[in-house]
Every structure is written in C-alpha cells, then in structure tokens.
Amino acid sequence: MVGEKDFYHGLLFSVEALVFGLLAIFFLLYTRGVGRQYVTYWAVSLFSLSAHQFCLAIETQLNDLSVIALEKVLLTVGIQVSFYFHLCALLLGIYSAVSKQIISKKITNSIFILSALFALMATLLYGFEVNEVYNRFYLRESLPAFVMGCGLLLTAFYLYNLPKKYFSAHILIVYSLIMGGRYVLFSFLSIVLINEYWFRPLAELLIYFDLGAFTLLAFTLLIWMQGAERSIATSAMNKAQYLGKHDSLTGALNRQQVMEKLPLIIEKTASNQQNLAVFLLDIKGFKFVNDTYGLKVGDAILGEIARRLDESIFLPQVVGRLSGDSFVFIIDGVDEKQQAAAIEHLHGLISRAYHIKQHKVLLQCSVGYCLYPGDGGLAEDLLQKANLALAQAESQNVATVKYKTGMQSHGRRLLAMEKEIRDGFENNEFVLYFQPQLNLLNNRIEGFEALVRWQHQERGLLQPASFLPDIESLNLLSDLDIYVLERACQTIARLQKAYHRRVTIAVNITAVEFQDPKLIVNIQALLFKYQITPRCLDLEITENVVMTEIATAMNTIVILQNMGIKVSIDDFGTGYSSLAYLRKLPIDKIKIDRSFIEEVASNDSDLTIVKSMVELSHGLGKRVLAEGVETEEQLRVLRNIGCDAVQGYYISKPIPEEALKKYFSR
C-alpha cells in the first residue's frame, strides 16, 4: 500500500522528470540547428536527470517489494546509470563550452561506457544479499554522492580559474560549490551518522533542496547558452566588418582599403615633409606551390607572408594583398640607404623557409617600387608606377626594379599579350570547364558553372589567374564574356541534343559587360542562334557590379528575368553587402563566397554568418548555393542549416565537356 508521503514524493519526482525532459528536448532541437557540441552534452545530461527522477518516482511506489527483488534491482540500475550519465554529460558539456574544443566520439563513448560499468558494479555488488544492508547503502547512496560532490567541486575550481567568465559561469561556480559541498557532506554523514534519528528527515529535506538546485542548474545552462550565442553573434558581426576592410585569407588590407588609406598617408607624409616608398611584391612560382602541395598549403603560406610583412621592423604604414600572390608594402621616411636595407629585408622575409603541414617550402619574390613625391603625387599613380617596375623585374628575371621615367616594358608586354589573346579567341583556344552544382534537397546535380581556361599553344592549359589580369588591363573583358556566353550556349545545345535533357549552365558576367546596353540583344541573338530555352542560362554577377550602377542593374535584371533567364549574386558577403538592395533585387539565387565556407564546420563565427545568410536569403525568397565545399563535414553543416545547393572540390573539380556525359548516361 503506497503511503501518502510516498505518493507526494512520487508526484514530485514525476513533475521534475517531465520538466527536465522538456528542457532536454529544447536543447536537442537547438543543437540540431547550430551543431554546438556542448549543447548536445547538456541535452544528454538533462535527459539523464529526467530519467533519474522518473526512476525515483517509480521506486517510491514499489516500497512493498523486497530490496533484493529483481524488479527493485533493475530499477536501481536505472537510477545509478542515469545519475552517473547526468554527471558525465554535464562535465563534458562544461569543458566543451569553455575550451571550444571538439571532444571525439571515442572519448565520449569510453567515458559513458565506464560510468555505466561503474554504476552496474555498485548496484549488483551485494545487490541480492539480504544481510548486506549497510554495504549496499554505501555503494548506492554514499559513493555516488561522493563522486558527484568531487566532480562539482572540481568544476567550480576549473571555472573559477578561467580568465573570462560569462555571468552564467559565476552562477555555475556558486551552484557547483554549494551542491558539491552538499554531496560530499551527505556522503560523509551517511557513512558516520546513518543511525542517528535525524538522518532520515535530513534525507527527505534534501529532496526538496535538490528540486530547486536542479531547476537552477537547468536554467543556468540556458542562460550560458544564450550568453555564448550572443558572444558568437557579436564576434561574427565584428568579423563581417573586418572582412569588409581586409583580405579574408591573409588579414592584410584589401585593394579597396589600400586605395582609401594611401591618399591619407600621402597627405600626412607631405605635411611632415617626408618621402614614401611604395613596394609591390609578387611571389615567384606560386602556382607551382598550389599545384604541388595543394591550395590549403598555398593559402597558409600567403597568410604567413602577410604576417611577416605586417610584423616587419620597418613598421609599414600599409600592408595589403592586391590580388592572388601580389602584396603592397609601404613605408615612410626612407633615404637611399634605408631603401637598400628595406629591399634586402623584404627579400629576406619572403625567402625564409615556410614550414606548413610538415612541408618545407622555399620561395622568392620580385619587387618593384617607386617613391613619393619624386615619382608621383597620387595613390593611383604611385601604384601604377610600382606595378610597371614590378612587371619589368618579372620580365627580366631581376629581383628588384625601381621605377624610372619612360619605363615602357609593361606596355610592350601588354601589346604582345593582346595579339596572343585575340589569336586565342580566333582559334578557340579558350575552353570551358564545368563544375557541378549539387541540389541538397534531392541530392541531384542541378546545373554547372562554366569556368574558362586557356589552352595555350606553347604554355599549355592556363588557369584564369594567368591571363585575366592582362585581359582586364587590355579592356577585353567584354570580348571574353561574349566568347564564354557563346561557348556555354553551344554546350547547352549539344547536351540537349545528345541527351534530350535541359542543362542549366551558370556564366560569370563582369561589370563591364553587364552595364553594356547591348548585353540583352547579344543574349537574345545567342538563344535564337542555338535554339535553347532561356531557363538553361544562369548569369552570375557580383555584389559590386550591382552597387556600381544599381538603377541600371535593376532594369537589366528585370528584363533578363522576364526573358526567363536566371540571375544570381556571386561571391556574396565579400562586397558592398546591403540588405536594402538585396531585398529589392529580383534575383533567383545567392552564392556564398568560399571564404565563409572554409571554416564553417570548425569556426562558430563563420557558422553564425553563413546561417544568418541562409536565413536572410530564404526570408527574402532567394535560394542559396555555397561555393568552395571541400569536406564532408562542411557539406553536413550546410545541409543541416538549410542551404539549398553546393559546389566545390568535394562534389567535383571543374571538368571538360567530354567528362559531363557521366552525369547524363545514368
């Protein structure tokens, strides 16, 4: 017969089990959205606590059974296992939240298995022996209390020594001290004074004390989670502002910021009656590094170069990355002797060995430079003349060249290059490679991005970085765009004829071509010429293209979409991001730049930024495609946060048209 006290205790434990179970479900739903490991641990901890209270509720209703009855022993196993699981998951979650390190599944599983075995041993030892009342009590009550108390006291000590603590960490320190002391003291009293008349009332009183304490713990974890996410969001906003001014790969100033900062430095230098030295550096044979060691090693080396330049003893006024492997280094107050020292210093910085991922890489650089005010007074003029000097250094294979009046080598090289490029157009030497785009909703290829390569007669297959800067300098970008558009339309027509399937191909359009009034007419002519449906063509433009002439861009996009052609924003997040224009633009898709995807699986700030981009885009009715997906973990995270499509080396490298047949012959 269940007594009144047992009934109320059972009701109390049941309510606790329900509350903690609901909180655990909330934590679990939250972690599915953002993938924080510590939240998963805390969800497991609250589930275990809920199970523990539920088992206690059942136990209060089975007082008529013998303590050695099989049902009672099995119930005690559940009580013990859930108690130790609660403690282990709580401590693992705190460590993961504080250290921001990913705890491996192997370690996690080992800890839970050991705790389960420990709980089984404590339950089954003396579990079926009638006369071992005290030993059974010590193993089932005193020992867990002692373990819990020590664990919480160590947690309080660990949190107290943190250099930076959230408000919730202070609450958790107090909680751990009080509850740690409570469990250690109870363990001691249960061994020494168990037969005292007041011990049982004390144990019953602790039931109500623990109710409040466990509730405080659950809400403290909620507060911690909110504070951590607020901190991550703040960090993400700061990073977004930082990326607007700095190169996302190296941390150096980007080209735009160099152009904005240099006039201010020139003005300051003029007022102090000093001179200024503008050095441009280009890393020799850097493509070989990427091809040999991989892009990640190459990226790490570029970051190391930027760090070395920034920490130079010459205290540079500006360190910037202008493009691929090209850097600018500006110092003030230098005479001829200091110029020579600076040049030697720069070559020494670059030539010092790079130790990246067990690889030792040796590099050299070409340097071109000019002086203010002797060689010019404007930022654009100084950079142009330093670039002319750099071009001569590279063409003559000389380490360093100072700008001299009448230097025309760059112009002559461009003149020769113009003939090669135009011949390349005539002879169809520029070929298209295609990178598949995977739809994450149906796991099918939804289209391909067309990427141009130059099949040079003498130098072999050239990547865009080898010829696009020259094409831009020669104002041939519009010619290249029309060429690529026609080749893409030819490919669409051939694939449609061969496989009777409509294939969407995305083509990048530069600012020059997009602002050309003839763009619409040219595209209509191509569609008619090759008899392809407009929906097979996806034009990709960057944010900066739109912001340059937003009114013109809006009209062009509307006309293209009325024709049935898709328009996407490429490299989203790296330009003049504006919610106002994004809301107004009638675009179909937003492509998130690879710089945000690179660490999305390991960096909370990048994850927060990408998740916000996806939610913002979906809220505005736009689809989202992530570029630069190179690992399974990145793909999993992007799938979890609701990204619509992806492309990158993990899906497929860019492939020639002949290799596309494998996607249509299935």
C-alpha positions, 0 to 999 in steps of 0.5 A, spaced: 500 500 500 503 506 497 503 511 503 501 518 502 508 521 503 510 516 498 505 518 493 507 526 494 514 524 493 512 520 487 508 526 484 514 530 485 519 526 482 514 525 476 513 533 475 521 534 475 522 528 470 517 531 465 520 538 466 527 536 465 525 532 459 522 538 456 528 542 457 532 536 454 528 536 448 529 544 447 536 543 447 536 537 442 532 541 437 537 547 438 543 543 437 540 540 431 540 547 428 547 550 430 551 543 431 554 546 438 557 540 441 556 542 448 549 543 447 548 536 445 552 534 452 547 538 456 541 535 452 544 528 454 545 530 461 538 533 462 535 527 459 539 523 464 536 527 470 529 526 467 530 519 467 533 519 474 527 522 477 522 518 473 526 512 476 525 515 483 518 516 482 517 509 480 521 506 486 517 510 491 511 506 489 514 499 489 516 500 497 512 493 498 517 489 494 523 486 497 530 490 496 533 484 493 527 483 488 529 483 481 524 488 479 527 493 485 534 491 482 533 493 475 530 499 477 536 501 481 540 500 475 536 505 472 537 510 477 545 509 478 546 509 470 542 515 469 545 519 475 552 517 473 550 519 465 547 526 468 554 527 471 558 525 465 554 529 460 554 535 464 562 535 465 563 534 458 558 539 456 562 544 461 569 543 458 566 543 451 563 550 452 569 553 455 575 550 451 571 550 444 574 544 443 571 538 439 571 532 444 571 525 439 566 520 439 571 515 442 572 519 448 565 520 449 563 513 448 569 510 453 567 515 458 559 513 458 561 506 457 565 506 464 560 510 468 555 505 466 560 499 468 561 503 474 554 504 476 552 496 474 558 494 479 555 498 485 548 496 484 549 488 483 555 488 488 551 485 494 545 487 490 541 480 492 544 479 499 539 480 504 544 481 510 548 486 506 544 492 508 549 497 510 554 495 504 549 496 499 547 503 502 554 505 501 555 503 494 548 506 492 547 512 496 554 514 499 559 513 493 555 516 488 554 522 492 561 522 493 563 522 486 558 527 484 560 532 490 568 531 487 566 532 480 562 539 482 567 541 486 572 540 481 568 544 476 567 550 480 575 550 481 576 549 473 571 555 472 573 559 477 580 559 474 578 561 467 580 568 465 573 570 462 567 568 465 560 569 462 555 571 468 552 564 467 559 561 469 559 565 476 552 562 477 555 555 475 561 556 480 556 558 486 551 552 484 557 547 483 560 549 490 554 549 494 551 542 491 558 539 491 559 541 498 552 538 499 554 531 496 560 530 499 557 532 506 551 527 505 556 522 503 560 523 509 554 523 514 551 517 511 557 513 512 558 516 520 551 518 522 546 513 518 543 511 525 542 517 528 534 519 528 535 525 524 538 522 518 532 520 515 528 527 515 535 530 513 534 525 507 527 527 505 529 535 506 534 534 501 529 532 496 526 538 496 533 542 496 535 538 490 528 540 486 530 547 486 538 546 485 536 542 479 531 547 476 537 552 477 542 548 474 537 547 468 536 554 467 543 556 468 545 552 462 540 556 458 542 562 460 550 560 458 547 558 452 544 564 450 550 568 453 555 564 448 550 565 442 550 572 443 558 572 444 558 568 437 553 573 434 557 579 436 564 576 434 561 574 427 558 581 426 565 584 428 568 579 423 563 581 417 566 588 418 573 586 418 572 582 412 569 588 409 576 592 410 581 586 409 583 580 405 579 574 408 585 569 407 591 573 409 588 579 414 592 584 410 588 590 407 584 589 401 585 593 394 579 597 396 582 599 403 589 600 400 586 605 395 582 609 401 588 609 406 594 611 401 591 618 399 591 619 407 598 617 408 600 621 402 597 627 405 600 626 412 607 624 409 607 631 405 605 635 411 611 632 415 615 633 409 617 626 408 618 621 402 614 614 401 616 608 398 611 604 395 613 596 394 609 591 390 611 584 391 609 578 387 611 571 389 615 567 384 612 560 382 606 560 386 602 556 382 607 551 382 606 551 390 598 550 389 599 545 384 604 541 388 602 541 395 595 543 394 591 550 395 590 549 403 598 549 403 598 555 398 593 559 402 597 558 409 603 560 406 600 567 403 597 568 410 604 567 413 607 572 408 602 577 410 604 576 417 611 577 416 610 583 412 605 586 417 610 584 423 616 587 419 621 592 423 620 597 418 613 598 421 609 599 414 604 604 414 600 599 409 600 592 408 595 589 403 594 583 398 592 586 391 590 580 388 592 572 388 600 572 390 601 580 389 602 584 396 603 592 397 608 594 402 609 601 404 613 605 408 615 612 410 621 616 411 626 612 407 633 615 404 637 611 399 640 607 404 634 605 408 631 603 401 637 598 400 636 595 407 628 595 406 629 591 399 634 586 402 629 585 408 623 584 404 627 579 400 629 576 406 622 575 409 619 572 403 625 567 402 625 564 409 623 557 409 615 556 410 614 550 414 606 548 413 603 541 414 610 538 415 612 541 408 618 545 407 617 550 402 622 555 399 620 561 395 622 568 392 619 574 390 620 580 385 619 587 387 618 593 384 617 600 387 617 607 386 617 613 391 613 619 393 613 625 391 619 624 386 615 619 382 608 621 383 603 625 387 597 620 387 595 613 390 593 611 383 599 613 380 604 611 385 601 604 384 601 604 377 608 606 377 610 600 382 606 595 378 610 597 371 617 596 375 614 590 378 612 587 371 619 589 368 623 585 374 618 579 372 620 580 365 627 580 366 628 575 371 631 581 376 629 581 383 628 588 384 626 594 379 625 601 381 621 605 377 624 610 372 621 615 367 619 612 360 619 605 363 615 602 357 616 594 358 609 593 361 606 596 355 610 592 350 608 586 354 601 588 354 601 589 346 604 582 345 599 579 350 593 582 346 595 579 339 596 572 343 589 573 346 585 575 340 589 569 336 586 565 342 579 567 341 580 566 333 582 559 334 578 557 340 583 556 344 579 558 350 575 552 353 570 551 358 570 547 364 564 545 368 563 544 375 557 541 378 552 544 382 549 539 387 541 540 389 541 538 397 534 537 397 534 531 392 541 530 392 541 531 384 546 535 380 542 541 378 546 545 373 554 547 372 558 553 372 562 554 366 569 556 368 574 558 362 581 556 361 586 557 356 589 552 352 595 555 350 599 553 344 606 553 347 604 554 355 599 549 355 592 549 359 592 556 363 588 557 369 584 564 369 589 567 374 594 567 368 591 571 363 585 575 366 589 580 369 592 582 362 585 581 359 582 586 364 588 591 363 587 590 355 579 592 356 577 585 353 573 583 358 567 584 354 570 580 348 571 574 353 564 574 356 561 574 349 566 568 347 564 564 354 556 566 353 557 563 346 561 557 348 556 555 354 550 556 349 553 551 344 554 546 350 547 547 352 545 545 345 549 539 344 547 536 351 540 537 349 541 534 343 545 528 345 541 527 351 534 530 350 535 533 357 535 541 359 542 543 362 542 549 366 549 552 365 551 558 370 556 564 366 560 569 370 558 576 367 563 582 369 561 589 370 563 591 364 559 587 360 553 587 364 552 595 364 553 594 356 546 596 353 547 591 348 548 585 353 540 583 352 540 583 344 547 579 344 543 574 349 537 574 345 541 573 338 545 567 342 538 563 344 535 564 337 542 562 334 542 555 338 535 554 339 535 553 347 530 555 352 532 561 356 531 557 363 538 553 361 542 560 362 544 562 369 548 569 369 552 570 375 554 577 377 557 580 383 555 584 389 559 590 386 557 590 379 550 591 382 552 597 387 556 600 381 550 602 377 544 599 381 538 603 377 541 600 371 542 593 374 535 593 376 532 594 369 537 589 366 535 584 371 528 585 370 528 584 363 533 578 363 528 575 368 522 576 364 526 573 358 526 567 363 533 567 364 536 566 371 540 571 375 544 570 381 549 574 386 556 571 386 561 571 391 556 574 396 558 577 403 565 579 400 562 586 397 558 592 398 553 587 402 546 591 403 540 588 405 536 594 402 538 592 395 538 585 396 531 585 398 529 589 392 533 585 387 529 580 383 534 575 383 533 567 383 539 565 387 545 567 392 552 564 392 556 564 398 563 566 397 568 560 399 571 564 404 565 563 409 565 556 407 572 554 409 571 554 416 564 553 417 564 546 420 570 548 425 569 556 426 562 558 430 563 565 427 563 563 420 557 558 422 553 564 425 554 568 418 553 563 413 546 561 417 544 568 418 545 568 410 541 562 409 536 565 413 536 572 410 536 569 403 530 564 404 526 570 408 527 574 402 525 568 397 532 567 394 535 560 394 542 559 396 548 555 393 555 555 397 561 555 393 568 552 395 565 545 399 571 541 400 569 536 406 564 532 408 563 535 414 562 542 411 557 539 406 553 536 413 553 543 416 550 546 410 545 541 409 543 541 416 542 549 416 538 549 410 542 551 404 539 549 398 545 547 393 553 546 393 559 546 389 566 545 390 572 540 390 568 535 394 562 534 389 567 535 383 573 539 380 571 543 374 571 538 368 571 538 360 565 537 356 567 530 354 567 528 362 559 531 363 556 525 359 557 521 366 552 525 369 547 524 363 548 516 361 545 514 368 
